[in-house]
């Protein structure tokens, strides 16, 4: 099975100057745990719910003034629509990530692939190994 068949299609991104409160609202309203961050038609980062908590509410900074750029994870790991889900699972295991953007052959983001998506599409053995890998202490 290919990633395109398992992914959650249709994802939007936010600009790096988007306030954290706006990103949190998008997460709540869309029932997602990560929002891609793009600038000049290029994916530059990802803000996860964990990024908001761990980077946005530490060091005495005022979370109301922080933007996506202040807390985002850089160095995005992604996969392509035509990759096998097995390859995507191994990539997620190696990088210890629970979700990643999916791009097409034109390098356009077309969706997100999450542990939840894979749990519905792949066998229990593969997704169990992935869950164990991404849940392990770093």
Residue frames as a rotation matrix with the C-alpha (Angstrom) as fourth column:
UNK 1
0.583 0.812 0.000 0.00
0.812 -0.583 0.000 0.00
0.000 0.000 -1.000 0.00
UNK 2
-0.309 -0.665 0.680 1.19
0.656 -0.667 -0.354 3.51
0.688 0.337 0.643 -0.81
UNK 3
-0.833 -0.092 -0.546 1.27
0.493 -0.574 -0.654 6.49
-0.253 -0.814 0.523 1.55
UNK 4
-0.856 0.516 0.011 -1.34
-0.433 -0.730 0.529 8.27
0.281 0.449 0.848 -0.58
UNK 5
-0.165 0.830 -0.532 -3.87
0.024 0.543 0.840 5.58
0.986 0.126 -0.109 0.34
UNK 6
-0.036 0.084 -0.996 -3.24
0.914 0.405 0.001 5.92
0.403 -0.911 -0.091 4.08
UNK 7
-0.880 -0.467 -0.083 -2.61
0.460 -0.799 -0.386 9.64
0.114 -0.378 0.919 4.59
UNK 8
0.139 0.852 -0.505 -5.04
0.721 -0.436 -0.538 12.29
-0.678 -0.289 -0.675 5.69
UNK 9
-0.287 -0.291 0.913 -5.43
0.925 -0.333 0.185 14.41
0.250 0.897 0.364 2.53
UNK 10
0.288 0.448 0.847 -5.76
0.417 -0.854 0.310 18.17
0.862 0.264 -0.433 2.34
UNK 11
0.280 -0.280 -0.918 -3.66
0.933 -0.146 0.329 20.03
-0.226 -0.949 0.221 4.84
UNK 12
0.782 -0.031 0.623 -3.05
0.183 -0.943 -0.277 23.76
0.596 0.331 -0.732 5.24
UNK 13
-0.136 -0.843 -0.521 -0.05
0.947 0.045 -0.319 25.47
0.292 -0.536 0.792 6.69
UNK 14
0.875 0.343 -0.341 0.45
0.453 -0.828 0.330 28.67
-0.169 -0.444 -0.880 8.65
UNK 15
0.505 -0.702 0.502 2.95
-0.010 -0.586 -0.810 31.49
0.863 0.404 -0.303 8.27
UNK 16
-0.226 -0.698 -0.680 5.82
0.724 0.346 -0.596 31.67
0.651 -0.627 0.427 10.77
UNK 17
-0.907 -0.103 0.408 4.43
-0.130 -0.854 -0.504 34.91
0.401 -0.510 0.761 12.23
UNK 18
0.093 0.978 -0.186 1.14
-0.099 0.195 0.976 33.23
0.991 -0.072 0.115 13.24
UNK 19
-0.194 -0.101 0.976 0.44
-0.929 -0.301 -0.216 33.66
0.316 -0.948 -0.035 16.95
UNK 20
-0.964 -0.216 -0.155 0.55
-0.147 0.919 -0.365 30.53
0.221 -0.329 -0.918 19.11
UNK 21
-0.524 0.838 0.153 -3.01
-0.241 0.026 -0.970 31.17
-0.817 -0.545 0.188 20.24
UNK 22
0.204 0.579 -0.789 -4.14
-0.940 -0.110 -0.324 31.01
-0.274 0.808 0.522 16.60
UNK 23
-0.481 -0.446 -0.755 -2.21
-0.643 0.765 -0.043 27.78
0.597 0.464 -0.654 16.02
UNK 24
-0.967 0.158 0.198 -3.72
-0.062 0.612 -0.789 26.25
-0.246 -0.775 -0.582 19.16
UNK 25
-0.125 0.976 -0.179 -7.19
-0.583 -0.218 -0.783 27.23
-0.803 0.007 0.596 17.91
UNK 26
0.053 0.061 -0.997 -6.50
-0.960 0.276 -0.034 25.56
0.273 0.959 0.073 14.54
UNK 27
-0.851 -0.422 -0.312 -5.39
-0.317 0.887 -0.336 22.41
0.418 -0.187 -0.889 16.35
UNK 28
-0.736 0.630 0.248 -8.51
-0.130 0.227 -0.965 22.39
-0.665 -0.742 -0.085 18.49
UNK 29
0.094 0.865 -0.492 -10.93
-0.730 -0.276 -0.625 23.12
-0.677 0.418 0.606 15.65
UNK 30
0.191 -0.104 -0.976 -9.29
-0.893 0.395 -0.216 20.65
0.408 0.913 -0.018 13.25
UNK 31
0.850 0.107 0.516 -8.62
-0.415 0.739 0.530 18.02
-0.325 -0.665 0.672 15.93
UNK 32
0.673 -0.723 -0.156 -4.93
0.250 0.420 -0.873 17.76
0.696 0.549 0.463 14.98
UNK 33
0.801 -0.433 -0.413 -1.73
0.459 0.003 0.888 17.75
-0.383 -0.901 0.201 16.98
UNK 34
-0.329 -0.940 -0.094 0.57
0.571 -0.277 0.773 19.43
-0.753 0.201 0.627 14.46
UNK 35
0.851 0.503 -0.152 0.42
0.210 -0.591 -0.779 22.36
-0.482 0.631 -0.608 12.06
UNK 36
0.095 -0.832 0.547 2.97
0.993 0.120 0.011 22.75
-0.075 0.542 0.837 9.23
UNK 37
0.488 -0.057 -0.871 4.67
0.141 -0.980 0.143 26.14
-0.861 -0.192 -0.470 8.94
UNK 38
0.191 -0.362 0.912 5.49
0.970 0.212 -0.119 27.55
-0.150 0.908 0.392 5.51
UNK 39
0.364 -0.168 -0.916 7.19
-0.009 -0.984 0.177 30.60
-0.931 -0.056 -0.360 4.11
UNK 40
-0.128 -0.377 -0.917 7.75
-0.869 -0.404 0.287 31.65
-0.478 0.834 -0.276 0.49
UNK 41
0.591 0.543 -0.596 6.01
-0.774 0.589 -0.232 28.50
0.225 0.599 0.769 -0.73
UNK 42
-0.219 -0.712 -0.667 8.37
-0.250 0.702 -0.667 26.26
0.943 0.021 -0.331 1.25
UNK 43
0.835 0.436 -0.336 7.76
0.146 0.413 0.899 24.09
0.531 -0.800 0.281 4.30
UNK 44
-0.023 -0.901 0.433 10.11
-0.366 -0.396 -0.842 25.38
0.930 -0.178 -0.321 7.01
UNK 45
-0.890 -0.302 0.342 8.86
-0.413 0.215 -0.885 23.83
0.194 -0.929 -0.316 10.22
UNK 46
-0.121 0.848 -0.516 6.14
0.288 0.528 0.799 22.16
0.950 -0.053 -0.308 12.22
UNK 47
-0.600 0.047 0.798 4.41
-0.734 -0.427 -0.527 23.25
0.317 -0.903 0.291 15.42
UNK 48
-0.379 0.457 -0.805 3.12
0.343 0.877 0.337 20.42
0.860 -0.149 -0.489 17.56
UNK 49
0.710 0.666 0.227 0.99
-0.029 -0.295 0.955 20.62
0.703 -0.685 -0.191 20.67
UNK 50
0.612 -0.579 -0.538 4.11
0.786 0.375 0.491 19.55
-0.082 -0.724 0.685 22.57
UNK 51
-0.397 -0.753 0.525 6.13
0.782 -0.577 -0.235 22.42
0.480 0.318 0.818 21.03
UNK 52
0.143 0.539 0.830 3.54
-0.039 -0.835 0.548 24.89
0.989 -0.111 -0.099 22.31
UNK 53
0.953 0.286 -0.102 3.70
0.069 0.125 0.990 23.53
0.296 -0.950 0.099 25.84
UNK 54
0.553 -0.790 -0.265 7.43
0.799 0.412 0.439 22.80
-0.238 -0.454 0.859 26.13
UNK 55
-0.479 -0.788 0.387 8.78
0.866 -0.497 0.061 25.81
0.144 0.364 0.920 24.24
UNK 56
-0.167 0.505 0.847 5.96
0.292 -0.795 0.531 28.31
0.942 0.336 -0.015 24.62
UNK 57
0.791 0.550 0.267 5.47
-0.117 -0.291 0.949 28.15
0.600 -0.783 -0.166 28.37
UNK 58
0.543 -0.689 -0.479 9.07
0.837 0.398 0.376 27.97
-0.068 -0.605 0.793 29.53
UNK 59
-0.413 -0.894 0.172 11.85
0.891 -0.436 -0.127 30.44
0.189 0.101 0.977 30.22
UNK 60
-0.316 0.322 -0.892 9.41
0.584 -0.676 -0.450 33.07
-0.748 -0.663 0.026 31.51
UNK 61
-0.998 -0.011 0.061 8.39
0.057 -0.559 0.827 34.20
0.025 0.829 0.558 28.05
UNK 62
-0.378 0.917 -0.130 4.90
-0.490 -0.317 -0.812 35.54
-0.785 -0.244 0.569 27.46
UNK 63
-0.594 0.144 0.791 3.05
0.527 0.813 0.248 32.92
-0.607 0.564 -0.559 25.37
UNK 64
0.493 0.861 -0.125 0.60
0.495 -0.395 -0.774 35.56
-0.716 0.319 -0.621 24.14
UNK 65
0.525 -0.352 -0.775 3.42
-0.591 -0.806 -0.034 37.26
-0.612 0.476 -0.631 22.24
UNK 66
-0.449 -0.788 0.422 5.02
-0.263 0.567 0.780 34.15
-0.854 0.239 -0.462 20.75
UNK 67
0.309 0.468 -0.828 4.68
-0.930 -0.035 -0.367 33.04
-0.201 0.883 0.424 17.15
UNK 68
0.996 0.080 0.050 5.08
-0.061 0.952 -0.301 29.78
-0.072 0.296 0.952 15.30
UNK 69
0.478 -0.878 -0.034 8.69
-0.115 -0.024 -0.993 30.68
0.871 0.479 -0.112 14.48
UNK 70
0.025 -0.467 0.884 9.48
-0.928 -0.340 -0.153 30.94
0.372 -0.816 -0.442 18.21
UNK 71
0.054 0.099 0.994 8.49
-0.761 0.648 -0.023 27.36
-0.646 -0.755 0.111 19.00
UNK 72
0.805 0.405 -0.433 8.45
-0.593 0.550 -0.589 25.38
0.000 0.731 0.683 15.75
UNK 73
0.310 -0.673 0.671 10.52
0.127 0.729 0.673 22.30
-0.942 -0.123 0.311 15.11
UNK 74
0.336 -0.299 -0.893 12.85
-0.878 -0.443 -0.182 22.83
-0.341 0.845 -0.412 12.18
UNK 75
-0.712 -0.681 -0.171 14.33
-0.691 0.635 0.345 20.24
-0.127 0.364 -0.923 9.85
UNK 76
0.219 0.960 0.177 11.12
-0.860 0.275 -0.430 18.66
-0.461 -0.058 0.885 8.68
UNK 77
-0.863 -0.301 0.407 11.01
-0.125 0.906 0.405 14.96
-0.490 0.299 -0.819 7.93
UNK 78
0.083 0.905 -0.417 8.57
-0.840 -0.162 -0.518 14.17
-0.537 0.393 0.747 5.13
UNK 79
-0.494 -0.161 0.855 7.58
0.262 0.910 0.322 11.34
-0.829 0.383 -0.407 2.84
UNK 80
-0.809 0.213 -0.548 6.15
-0.582 -0.421 0.696 11.14
-0.083 0.882 0.464 -0.65
UNK 81
0.152 0.988 0.039 2.73
-0.926 0.156 -0.344 9.99
-0.345 0.016 0.938 -1.79
UNK 82
0.606 0.124 -0.785 4.18
-0.614 0.700 -0.363 7.11
0.505 0.703 0.501 -3.78
UNK 83
-0.600 -0.779 0.180 6.34
-0.706 0.410 -0.578 5.67
0.377 -0.474 -0.796 -1.00
UNK 84
-0.135 0.519 -0.844 5.20
0.264 0.840 0.474 2.41
0.955 -0.158 -0.250 0.55
UNK 85
0.689 0.424 0.587 3.68
-0.436 -0.405 0.804 2.68
0.579 -0.810 -0.094 3.99
UNK 86
0.798 -0.485 -0.358 6.35
0.600 0.690 0.405 0.28
0.051 -0.538 0.841 5.19
UNK 87
-0.191 -0.895 0.403 9.07
0.786 -0.385 -0.483 2.76
0.588 0.224 0.777 4.14
UNK 88
0.041 0.295 0.955 7.16
-0.244 -0.924 0.296 5.61
0.969 -0.245 0.034 5.81
UNK 89
0.947 0.318 -0.052 6.80
-0.055 0.319 0.946 3.58
0.318 -0.893 0.319 9.02
UNK 90
0.417 -0.867 -0.273 10.54
0.901 0.433 0.000 2.84
0.118 -0.246 0.962 9.09
UNK 91
-0.323 -0.485 0.813 11.32
0.401 -0.848 -0.347 6.53
0.857 0.213 0.469 8.55
UNK 92
0.417 0.573 0.705 8.98
-0.432 -0.557 0.709 7.50
0.799 -0.601 0.015 11.41
UNK 93
0.917 -0.143 -0.373 10.56
0.371 0.651 0.663 4.84
0.148 -0.746 0.650 13.64
UNK 94
0.057 -0.997 0.050 14.10
0.936 0.035 -0.352 6.02
0.349 0.067 0.935 12.89
UNK 95
-0.540 -0.227 0.810 13.24
0.151 -0.973 -0.172 9.68
0.828 0.029 0.560 13.46
UNK 96
-0.676 0.365 -0.641 10.89
0.735 0.259 -0.627 8.92
-0.062 -0.894 -0.443 16.39
UNK 97
-0.882 0.445 -0.156 8.04
-0.455 -0.890 0.033 11.01
-0.124 0.100 0.987 14.99
UNK 98
-0.524 0.781 0.339 4.30
0.298 0.541 -0.787 10.44
-0.798 -0.311 -0.516 15.14
UNK 99
0.648 0.740 0.181 3.28
0.477 -0.209 -0.854 12.45
-0.594 0.640 -0.488 12.09
UNK 100
-0.509 -0.831 -0.223 4.85
0.288 -0.409 0.866 13.84
-0.811 0.377 0.448 8.96
UNK 101
0.173 0.523 -0.834 3.90
-0.628 -0.594 -0.503 15.86
-0.759 0.611 0.226 5.90
UNK 102
0.032 -0.071 0.997 3.35
0.629 0.777 0.035 14.10
-0.777 0.626 0.069 2.60
UNK 103
-0.130 -0.124 -0.984 4.46
-0.553 -0.814 0.176 15.69
-0.823 0.567 0.037 -0.67
UNK 104
0.826 0.416 0.380 3.75
0.109 0.544 -0.832 14.83
-0.553 0.729 0.404 -4.29
UNK 105
0.233 -0.774 0.589 6.14
0.935 0.345 0.084 14.62
-0.268 0.531 0.804 -7.26
UNK 106
0.306 -0.085 0.948 5.87
0.479 -0.847 -0.230 18.42
0.823 0.525 -0.218 -7.69
UNK 107
-0.683 -0.622 -0.383 7.08
0.581 -0.144 -0.801 18.90
0.443 -0.770 0.459 -4.08
UNK 108
-0.357 0.683 0.638 3.67
-0.575 -0.699 0.426 20.17
0.736 -0.214 0.642 -2.99
UNK 109
-0.953 0.080 0.291 2.33
-0.222 0.471 -0.854 19.15
-0.205 -0.878 -0.431 0.39
UNK 110
-0.479 0.796 -0.369 -0.80
-0.423 0.159 0.892 17.08
0.769 0.584 0.261 -0.17
UNK 111
0.633 0.739 -0.231 -1.48
-0.138 0.401 0.906 15.62
0.762 -0.542 0.355 3.25
UNK 112
-0.125 -0.613 0.780 -0.26
-0.979 -0.052 -0.198 14.38
0.162 -0.788 -0.593 6.59
UNK 113
0.189 0.094 -0.978 0.55
-0.065 0.994 0.083 10.85
0.980 0.048 0.194 7.65
UNK 114
-0.013 -0.125 0.992 0.08
-0.956 -0.289 -0.049 10.06
0.293 -0.949 -0.115 11.33
UNK 115
-0.936 -0.292 0.194 0.40
-0.348 0.839 -0.419 7.09
-0.040 -0.460 -0.887 13.61
UNK 116
-0.260 0.931 0.256 -3.40
-0.300 0.174 -0.938 7.04
-0.918 -0.320 0.234 13.70
UNK 117
0.372 0.347 -0.861 -3.64
-0.910 -0.047 -0.413 6.92
-0.184 0.937 0.298 9.90
UNK 118
-0.423 -0.663 -0.618 -1.19
-0.753 0.636 -0.167 4.04
0.504 0.395 -0.768 9.82
UNK 119
-0.809 0.143 0.570 -3.01
-0.365 0.638 -0.678 2.13
-0.461 -0.756 -0.465 12.53
UNK 120
0.258 0.966 0.031 -6.02
-0.450 0.149 -0.881 1.94
-0.855 0.213 0.473 10.22
UNK 121
0.635 -0.005 -0.772 -4.03
-0.772 0.010 -0.635 1.07
0.011 1.000 0.003 7.09
UNK 122
-0.210 -0.841 -0.498 -1.22
-0.701 0.485 -0.523 -1.24
0.682 0.239 -0.692 8.17
UNK 123
0.261 0.241 -0.935 -0.98
0.262 0.914 0.309 -4.45
0.929 -0.326 0.176 10.11
UNK 124
0.968 0.199 0.153 -0.85
-0.098 -0.260 0.961 -4.48
0.231 -0.945 -0.232 13.89
UNK 125
0.534 -0.831 -0.153 2.71
0.813 0.456 0.362 -5.76
-0.231 -0.318 0.919 13.91
UNK 126
-0.230 -0.638 0.735 4.07
0.802 -0.552 -0.228 -2.79
0.551 0.537 0.638 11.92
UNK 127
0.232 0.371 0.899 2.06
-0.088 -0.913 0.399 -0.14
0.969 -0.172 -0.179 13.72
UNK 128
0.969 0.064 -0.238 2.83
0.216 0.239 0.947 -1.70
0.117 -0.969 0.218 17.09
UNK 129
0.141 -0.989 -0.045 6.54
0.988 0.138 0.064 -1.46
-0.057 -0.054 0.997 16.34
UNK 130
-0.256 -0.174 0.951 6.08
0.445 -0.894 -0.044 2.16
0.858 0.412 0.307 15.29
UNK 131
0.692 0.593 0.411 4.14
-0.110 -0.476 0.873 3.03
0.713 -0.649 -0.265 18.43
UNK 132
0.793 -0.465 -0.393 6.85
0.585 0.404 0.703 1.45
-0.168 -0.788 0.593 20.55
UNK 133
-0.127 -0.924 0.360 9.62
0.971 -0.190 -0.143 3.29
0.200 0.331 0.922 18.70
UNK 134
-0.223 0.058 0.973 8.05
0.209 -0.972 0.106 6.75
0.952 0.227 0.204 18.89
UNK 135
0.780 0.571 0.257 7.04
-0.155 -0.222 0.963 6.26
0.607 -0.790 -0.084 22.53
UNK 136
0.404 -0.712 -0.575 10.49
0.852 0.521 -0.046 5.22
0.332 -0.471 0.817 23.73
UNK 137
0.778 -0.232 -0.584 12.42
0.217 -0.773 0.596 7.60
-0.589 -0.591 -0.551 25.94
UNK 138
0.883 -0.452 0.123 14.90
-0.042 -0.338 -0.940 9.66
0.467 0.825 -0.318 23.95
